[in-house]
Amino acid sequence: MSVLPLVFTSGWASGINAYAVVLLLGLFGATGLSDDVPESLQRPEILVTVGVLFLCEAVADKIPYVDSMWDSVHTVIRPAAGAWVGALLAGQSGSVSDLTAALIGGSTALVSHTVKAGTRMAVNTSPEPFSNFVMSTAEDLGVAGLLTLAMFHPVAAAVIAGVLLFTGLGVLYFLVSRIRRFLRRRTQRREERRAGATAVQPPGQVPRADHD
């Protein structure tokens, strides 16, 4: 069977949490649950590194505004990870070229990352902090569940990932206006504070015009 469904699903998951993808795939291979995982992903130093980074993301991803900054930093990392994992899976399978798998994994990761980052910006417009925790937890569970399904039923997992991807794009389209209004209000508040700080002068300060 072609490895493309697994590449597509891992690409979608990489756009959400690339460290979780590498960690889970490596554990699946190291524990013998799957023979489709390349040995390079099972190396102890790789598992330890991505494990630490996964814990860092698990914390940062649940804090309002910190999650958006974290997403900005990972705009390149997540698509690159999706392309890297896709190429490794293709090399292990031999059913498709590494370049094709890298393009599919990287582009899918870029789209899912865009959906995640945009959705988080919309969530951050809410004054309460609990929605960030709920969103992050749901994303982590979704990545773990779908990637586990992909190891045993790759086509079914790819179909679900595709539905989630297009649904997320649709939701993001409707959230764009909310994000724009939030950014405009924040810019306006900053300008108002700046104008207020300029208008207020320290006590006893004589205006420059009185000296002329």
C-alpha positions in Angstrom: 0.0 0.0 0.0 1.2 3.5 -0.8 2.6 5.5 2.2 0.9 8.7 1.0 -2.1 8.4 3.4 0.3 8.2 6.4 2.4 11.1 5.0 -0.7 13.2 4.6 -1.9 12.5 8.1 1.5 13.1 9.7 1.8 16.3 7.7 -1.5 17.5 9.1 -0.5 16.5 12.6 2.9 18.2 12.2 1.2 21.5 11.5 -0.5 21.2 14.9 2.3 19.7 17.0 5.4 18.6 15.1 7.2 17.4 18.3 4.3 15.1 19.2 4.4 13.6 15.7 8.1 12.7 15.9 7.8 11.5 19.4 4.8 9.2 18.8 6.2 7.8 15.5 9.5 7.1 17.3 7.8 5.4 20.2 5.7 3.3 17.8 8.8 2.1 16.0 10.9 1.6 19.2 8.3 -0.5 20.9 7.7 -2.7 17.8 4.1 -1.5 17.3 4.9 -0.6 13.7 7.5 -1.6 11.1 6.8 1.5 9.0 8.8 3.9 11.2 12.3 4.7 10.0 15.1 3.9 12.4 16.3 7.5 12.4 13.1 8.5 14.3 13.7 5.8 16.9 17.1 7.0 18.0 17.2 7.7 21.8 18.7 11.2 21.3 15.9 12.1 18.9 13.2 10.8 21.3 14.7 12.7 24.3 15.1 15.9 22.4 11.6 16.0 21.0 10.2 14.8 24.3 11.6 17.9 26.1 10.4 20.2 23.3 7.0 18.5 23.4 6.7 19.4 27.1 7.8 23.0 26.4 5.1 23.3 23.8 2.5 21.6 26.1 3.0 24.5 28.5 3.5 27.4 26.1 0.5 26.3 23.9 -1.9 26.8 26.8 -1.0 30.3 27.8 -2.9 33.2 26.1 -0.7 35.2 23.7 2.3 33.1 24.4 0.7 30.4 22.2 0.5 32.9 19.3 4.2 33.8 19.8 5.1 30.2 19.9 3.1 29.6 16.6 5.0 32.5 15.0 8.3 30.9 15.8 7.1 27.5 14.4 5.9 28.9 11.1 9.0 27.4 9.5 9.6 24.5 11.9 6.3 22.7 11.5 6.2 22.6 7.7 9.9 21.6 7.7 9.1 18.8 10.1 6.2 17.6 8.0 8.4 17.5 5.0 11.2 15.7 6.8 8.9 13.1 8.3 7.2 12.6 4.9 10.5 12.0 3.2 11.6 9.5 5.8 8.4 7.6 5.6 8.6 7.5 1.9 12.2 6.3 2.1 11.2 3.5 4.5 8.3 2.4 2.3 9.8 2.8 -1.2 6.3 3.2 -2.7 6.7 6.9 -3.6 9.5 9.3 -4.1 11.0 11.2 -1.2 10.5 14.5 -2.9 6.8 13.9 -3.5 6.3 12.8 0.0 8.2 15.8 1.3 6.1 18.2 -0.7 2.8 16.6 0.5 3.9 16.5 4.1 5.3 20.0 4.1 2.4 21.7 2.3 -0.2 19.9 4.5 1.7 20.9 7.6 1.8 24.6 6.4 -1.9 24.7 5.8 -2.8 23.0 9.2 -0.3 25.3 11.0 -2.0 28.3 9.4 -5.4 27.1 10.6 -4.1 26.5 14.1 -2.3 29.9 14.3 -5.3 31.8 13.0 -7.7 30.0 15.2 -5.5 30.8 18.3 -5.4 34.5 17.4 -9.2 34.4 17.4 -9.4 32.6 20.7 -7.0 35.2 22.2 -9.6 37.8 21.6 -11.7 36.2 24.3 -11.1 37.8 27.8 -11.1 34.4 29.6 -8.0 32.1 29.6 -9.7 28.7 29.7 -10.4 28.5 26.0 -6.7 28.3 25.3 -6.3 25.3 27.6 -9.3 23.5 26.1 -8.1 24.2 22.5 -4.6 23.0 23.3 -5.7 19.9 25.0 -8.1 19.0 22.2 -5.3 19.5 19.7 -2.9 17.2 21.6 -5.5 14.5 21.9 -6.5 14.8 18.3 -2.9 14.5 17.1 -2.3 11.5 19.3 -5.5 9.8 18.3 -5.4 10.4 14.6 -1.7 9.5 14.3 -2.4 6.2 16.2 -5.2 5.4 13.9 -2.9 6.2 10.9 -0.5 3.5 11.9 -3.1 0.8 11.6 -5.8 2.3 9.3 -3.9 5.0 7.2 -6.7 5.6 4.7 -9.3 6.2 7.3 -7.0 8.5 9.2 -6.2 10.5 6.0 -9.9 11.0 5.3 -10.5 12.3 8.8 -7.4 14.6 8.6 -8.7 15.9 5.2 -12.1 16.7 6.7 -10.5 18.4 9.7 -8.2 20.4 7.4 -11.0 21.8 5.1 -13.3 22.3 8.1 -10.6 24.3 9.8 -10.1 26.5 6.7 -13.8 27.2 6.6 -13.9 28.2 10.3 -10.8 30.3 9.9 -12.4 32.2 7.0 -15.3 33.3 9.3 -12.9 34.1 12.1 -10.7 36.5 10.0 -13.1 39.4 10.5 -13.0 38.9 14.3 -9.2 38.8 14.3 -9.1 42.0 12.2 -11.5 43.8 14.6 -9.4 42.8 17.6 -6.2 44.0 16.0 -7.8 47.3 15.1 -9.1 47.8 18.6 -5.7 46.9 20.1 -3.9 49.4 17.8 -6.4 52.1 18.6 -6.0 51.5 22.4 -2.2 51.8 22.0 -2.5 55.0 20.1 -4.9 56.4 22.7 -2.5 55.5 25.5 0.4 57.0 23.6 -1.6 60.2 23.0 -2.6 60.4 26.6 1.0 60.0 27.8 2.1 62.8 25.5 -0.6 65.1 26.7 0.3 64.6 30.4 3.2 66.7 31.6 5.1 66.4 34.9 4.1 68.8 37.6 6.1 72.1 37.6 7.2 71.7 34.0 7.0 74.9 32.2 6.0 74.6 28.5 8.8 75.3 26.1 6.8 78.1 24.4 6.9 80.3 27.7 10.7 80.5 27.4 10.7 81.9 24.0 
